[in-house]
Amino acid sequence: MLFYSCADSYERVGDEAIKKIFPSAVAEDFTLTLTETVELEKNEGVVPSHVVAVLKGPICDDYNNLAFPYYTFPDGVMVEFFDEKGEKSTVTADYGIIYSSTNLIDLQGNVVIETSDGKKLEAPQLYWDRTNDWIFTQEKFKYTNPEEGTIMDGEGMDFNRDFSFFNANKTYGYMSIKEKKIEE
């Protein structure tokens, strides 16, 4: 009779090998106010500053303890941006990720941008490159401009933050054209 035994040297590669990832911090019902100083006053004890943005949400998970650091907003996020004149533009989304090392923001689910002058952009997903202050998507979108009376639907576009440059890939929609009277 021969008995043979071997050890379990099977290396786990399936679900049992997945490492659990936990955030280093969790913020609940948070409001983060980003301010910017205009210029330093040399002889003054008070430095004048103005609010640039206000970030609000129910939960923020901080994963900056990982090799590729990021923040997630699993239950939605709202950001209010203020320009030099103090006028407010708002961005809302059902889910958001801020990638700390690449300065890229990924907004997903019912993303809506409303500017202070009434322009509105709706899309299922938008990316914002904070380094270049550039916003883009390959998803479908709807852009409403009440100043010009236009409603544009399309797929894929990119633009700068103040909508002064807007490039749409495929578009269709309603546009009102005003005639100019030529004087002779």
Buried (B, 14 or more C-beta within 10 A) or exposed (E): EEEEEEEEEEEEEEEEEEEEEEBEEEBEEBEEEEEEEEEEEEEEEEEEEEBBBBBBBBBBBBBBEEEEBBBBBBEBBBBBBBBEEEEBBBBBBBBBBBBBEEEBBBBBEBBBBBBBEEBBBBBBBBBBBBEEEBBBBEBBBBBBBEEEEBBBBBBBBBBEBBBEEBEBEEBEEEEEEEEEEEEE
